[in-house]
C-alpha cells in the first residue's frame, strides 16, 4: 500500500515518528554508535546523549533527571513498578487496580493472583468513570500498590490519579499510574510528589517503538526488573537503546512545545469529527465521559453492525481507525473496557475509536465525515437488526 | 488486518442476494448479537418444491461472516433440497478460496443457517445445532444437547460434529470453528476430552471396519468388490440427487471416477468425492483406497 492516501486516526495505537525525532536519532545510528558504558571518549558521546534525553523527559514530566529510568516499553515499566512494590513490602499482599487497565497491568495481575496475591478491580460506570469512594473502601494497610491509568486508551477517559494517589498514601500503599496515553496529550506534572511510579511509552508520542520510561519518585525503593549490568544507575540492566532514547528525549521536548496545540487544534478537530458523525449517523452512542476525556479521542458505537466490517470498508479510503469489536482483536469477545462500561450488546460490537494527533488536518477529518456515514448505512442494510 | 482472499473481499464488498424474501418457504436464523455475529437466511423453493429458486440473507458480523453468507446464497440457488442439506462449512470455505482458520466459525454459521432454513421449510423447529449425519430428525440426546461452552452457548453435539467434519485436533481449532472455549475458557478441558473421544471412536470404527476384510484379496476380487460397491452403494444415492458417477479405472489403490449429471460442476463435488465416495470404498474395500477425479 502507499502512504500518500492514508488518513491516520489511530494514534492511541501508535504514532508517526516526528521528522525532528528522526533527525535527532540519525547521528546515533550513523555515526555515534558507541556504548554509553565504555570508558573512551567515543562512548562518552552516547552517554551524554542519553543524559540529555533524560533531562528532556524529566522536564516534560516535571521530574528530576534521576527519577527517570529508560526501559524497553510501557509494558516493562508497568510490570517493573508493580513487581518492585510487591518485593519491597512482602507483608502487603494486595493490589488495587481498575477493570479498564491495559493488559500490561491486567495480565500481570492475573499471573500474580495465581501466585497468591489478592487483586481488587475497581469497576467503572457506564461512562467509564471511577468512583473515588470505591478506593477509600478497598485500599487498606494490606495494599502494596494501587495502579490506575491516567488516561484510558479506548474511551480516552481521564482519571483523578492525584486524588487516588493520596488515598493510597493514607494507607501506606504506593501509587503507580500507567500514563502511556496521557503524556504528550495533556499536561502531566509530577512536581508535587504524590505519584510514586509512572509509565510512559515512546511510540505513543511520536518517538520510535522500543523505548519507554519508568518514573520513580526519588526515595521510593525500587528493585531491578531487568537484571544484569549496571546501566541506568543500576536500576535497569541492558545496553541502552541510545537512538531510541535520544528520539524520546526530542519527542518529549516537542510534546511540551505542542501541548497547547493538543488542547486547541487537535481538540477542535476531534470535536468537529464527533459532532458531525453524531449528526449524520442515526442512533449513535458515544463511549466514554465527554467531560473528562483526552482531547484527541472519540469512541463512537454504531449500533446493529460490527466493527471489523466498518474498518475494512473505510480502509478502502485509506482511513485507519480501530474498533473494540471481537473480530478485530482476534479474540472472540469485545473489548474488556467496553464490557466493563456495560455498553449494550447492540452497540458493543460496532465501536470505532478515532484517535487524532497534531498531524491530522481539517481536510482529512472532513474526508472521514464524508466517507463513514454511507458505510454505516450500507452495513445496516445488510444487518438483520438494521431497521 | 486479516489476510482475506480476493474472493472473500469480493463477496464482502459486493455481497450477492442481500435482503429478505417476503413469502419465503424457509427462514433460518443463527447466531445472536451477543455472540458478535448472526445470520438470517431466506429461501424460496420452486413450484415443485424440489429446488431452491431463490436465497437471500441478512448478516450482522465481520467481513468473513458477510462473505460466507453471500457465498452460501450463490451456492444453493438451483440446488435440490437434498443437495443443500448436504452442504458443509468446508464447501463454503472452499467456494471462497479459503478463510483464515480463526474465521472458520463464519462458514459453520452459513451451514447452520442453511440447515435451519430447510428445517423451517418442513415446518420443523430449527435444529439447535448442525447435524453431521445430514439427518434433520436426529434424536434429541440430553448428553449431546448439553451446553458445553456457556459463553457462546455451544453444545457437545455441535463440537463433535465440527470436530468430525473438519478433522480438528486441538481446542484452539474448535474455538476457531465454533467459538466454544473462546470466552472465559472454563470449558477448554472438557472440549479437549470431547476431541479425544471423537477421535477415539473414529479409530475404533476404523478398526472394526478393517477387521472382516481379508488382507489377501486378489486383484480380481478387489476390482469386483469396488465395482459392486459402486453399483449397490454409491450410484443409487447419487442418482437420487439427479447425478451419477462413472468408474473410469482402477489402478492398485487408486480409483479414478468421473462425476456426471448434476454432480459434475457441483460446488461440493470435491467433498462428495473425498468424504463420501472414498469413505464408502475405504469402508467396504480397504483403508488404503484413494479416489481421484478423471477427465
Contacts between the chains, C-beta under 8 A, distances in Angstrom:
chain1	res1	chain2	res2	distance
A	304	B	60	6.8
A	305	B	60	6.6
A	306	B	36	6.7
A	306	B	37	6.8
A	306	B	60	6.2
A	306	B	61	5.2
A	306	B	62	5.4
A	306	B	65	7.6
A	308	B	2	7.9
A	308	B	62	3.9
A	308	B	63	6.0
A	309	B	12	7.5
A	309	B	61	7.2
A	309	B	62	5.7
A	309	B	63	5.6
A	309	B	66	6.4
A	311	B	1	7.9
A	312	B	1	7.3
A	312	B	12	6.9
A	312	B	63	5.0
A	313	B	13	7.7
A	315	B	1	7.3
A	316	B	13	7.8
A	325	B	36	6.8
A	325	B	62	7.5
A	326	B	36	4.4
A	327	B	36	6.7
A	327	B	37	7.9
A	327	B	61	7.5
A	327	B	62	3.8
A	330	B	102	6.4
A	331	B	182	6.9
A	332	B	36	7.1
A	332	B	152	7.1
A	332	B	175	7.1
A	332	B	179	5.2
A	332	B	182	3.3
A	332	B	183	6.5
A	333	B	36	7.9
A	333	B	151	7.6
A	333	B	182	7.1
A	333	B	183	5.8
A	334	B	36	6.8
A	345	B	33	5.0
A	345	B	34	5.2
A	346	B	33	5.8
A	349	B	33	7.4
A	349	B	36	5.1
A	349	B	60	7.9
A	381	B	18	6.9
A	382	B	15	6.3
A	382	B	18	5.3
A	382	B	58	6.2
A	382	B	59	5.8
A	382	B	60	8.0
A	382	B	66	6.2
A	383	B	58	6.2
A	383	B	59	6.9
A	383	B	60	4.4
A	384	B	29	7.6
A	384	B	38	6.2
A	384	B	39	7.5
A	384	B	40	4.3
A	384	B	58	3.8
A	384	B	59	7.2
A	384	B	60	5.9
A	385	B	33	6.4
A	385	B	38	7.6
A	385	B	60	5.7
A	386	B	58	7.5
A	386	B	60	7.9
